[in-house]
Each structure stands twice: as C-alpha cells, then as structure tokens.
Amino acid sequence: MKGHIRERSPGRWAIVLSLGAGKNRKLKWHSFKGTKRQAQAECARLITGLKGGSYVEPSKLTVAQHLKNRLEQWESSKAISAKTAERYGQLIDNQIVPYLGALTVQKLKAIDIETWHNTLSSTGRKDGKGLSNRSIGHAHRVLSKALKEASKFDLVGKNVATAQQPPTPEEEEVVIVAQERIKELLAKLTGRTMYPKAITALFTGARRSELLAMRYRYLDLDRKTWEICESLEQTKKHGIRAKKPKTKAGRRHVTLPDIVVDALREHRRAQLELRMRLGLGKPGPDDFVFAEIDGSPRAPNAFSSEWAVCAAEIGMPDVVFHALRHTHASQLIDAGVDIVTISKRMGHANPNITLKVYAHLFRNKDGKAADAINAALANLGEG
C-alpha cells in the first residue's frame, strides 16, 4: 500500500494511493489544496486510514443532498413521524442548507459549524434578527444526526458536529394559569363552545392532539374515565390523521373529575340536538367528540387559532392552550400528588421527564420537592 503526490498547479495537488499489485492494482485519487508538506501529511493520513480501515472514499456529496437523502430515509422507514419529518424539513430548508448546503460533507469542518452557529445567532431569522439558542440547538441536532449516519456509512471520517456543540439554550420555564385566574377563566368560558374542551384539558392535562383525537368509544362517563390512545397529527403531506402515541406511557387511562364529566355530558347533548336538526343522526362510537359538525376531525392548527381568538375575546390573550396542561400538572404538584402518579397522568415516559419539565414548580414548593424526588428514586429502584 503506497501513495505519492503530484503538483497539478501551484498549491494544488493530486494524492495518488496505490492498492494491491499486478492485475489487482487500483489507484485512488484525491485532490488537495495547500503546501507540499501539508499534501504529504494528508497522503500519510490517507495511507494510515487505508491500513486501519478508516479510509473514506472521495465523494462530492453535498450537505444539502445528504440531508435530503437522510430525511427521506428516516420518514420512509418510520424512524420519525410525519410531523417530525415536516419540522426537520423546515429546519433543513431554512436554517441549514442556506448556510452549509453547498459544502461537501467530507470538507465540512468544526469551524464551519461554529461560523454557522454565530450567523444563525445574529441574522438567522427571516426578518434578519437572530435565532434563539434553543432554535439553533434544534437545527444542530438534525445536522448532527445526519452526519452521525454519514460516519456510520463511511461517507465521512467523523461527525464534526460533535466537536462544536451548539450554544447553551436559555432556561425556559413553563407557563401556567395562576390559581387566582382559573376561576375567572372558567367563568368567562361558560356558555362558549370552547368551554368543554378547555375544561377537559385543564383537569386532565391532555395535550391538544390527544384532546382532538378523543372518540366516544374511548370515553366512559358513567365510570368517569377516558382512555387516551390516539393523537391527531396535521402535516402538509398527509393532512389530518390519527396516530398511536410515540411511547407506551402515552397510552393511558385518566380519571375524570365531576366538572369534566358534566361538561362532556352537556357537550354531547348539545351536539346531538344539532345533529338531529341537521338530519345527521347520533354520533357513533368511532366519531370524534370535539369534531366538525359532519364528524370529521377538527384540524389542530385551526383549533389553536380558535383558542387564540377566544382567549382574546375573554380578555386573557396571554393564556395559550398548552398552558392548561401545565396548569393541571401544577395543581397536582400543589396538592402533593406523588411524582410517579403525575408522570403517568401526564403521559411522560418516566418521572425524570416530569421532574425536568416542572423543576421550577418543585423549587417553588421546596417542602414537596424532596418527597417527590424520593418517590421517583424509590420507583426507579424497584425497577
């Protein structure tokens, strides 16, 4: 196994590697830009890689093409959901390709990653302003995931995104509805079509996607339970469709307090009266509870817009719908419910996620924090 260099033009070199002998002899060519000494060092490095099995065939594959290839593979193999694929696509198109897409994956260096981070931080948004550290981190993780697989499939020697980490994200505390405002919120929602949806989210901790996927066959108002086993996903590619939870913990039974049961009974009564007047008949067990009048699922994006309008009309525009879920968790923490129970009710994969998401709430109630952590550790010990 040998190699030598040839000067093509000032500062540009051809590195020629010779493999095998006689009829089995093969030549591998590499282009290199730099001094003669640097070219010789690169030649030695390539020979060492060939001997050690870490050699990578030369390729002109660009970052943009590699990301496109990997995204198609992740989605077709169902390694990621359609919604995640859509989000990854947005990050690739808006935050990665415009800055790094034209570079070949083999020539991408850690300093390119550092420059990219700094550019996103200063002018990464469409309006010319800088992206948050958290947003930069999301884009970095997509690139790093793709480069990790490039290394796995011998397209690059190493994942340079691991050498240059993204900036530390800003601490982000979840927003909740203060206890003194909950009564006001409920009073202002009374009589509105949004009332049963908000009540259910506030007192079960269900996500928006889970709430809109509620079907009558999953609901037992006599036993006061709801089986959460689907969520609605909305993407440009597939439209609106129901899907199973990402984790086993996402599928769960939640008990319903009386206020939720009463709200859902009244909702069903009003819904039935309207359907009868329109000649649509009773909703079937597979029909969505919070559906369009024809029984089709309510689009999650449209629902969010509906909530924003409603919140503004009642004079509480700062209350986003997801805050109702966080408020429910806060109520459970305040009531001294153990962390394992809270985690199961919220559909978290494990109690550590719950502790991480709601750490500031436990800090605010320090006397209960130790008990919650002890319960979580005890539960892990049992496993």
Beta strands, then each sheet from edge to edge (+ up, - down):
strand 1: 2-9
strand 2: 12-19
strand 3: 26-33
strand 4: 219-220
strand 5: 225-228
strand 6: 231-235
strand 7: 239-243
strand 8: 252-255
sheet 1: 1+ 2- 3+
sheet 2: 4+ 5- 8+
sheet 3: 6+ 7-
end
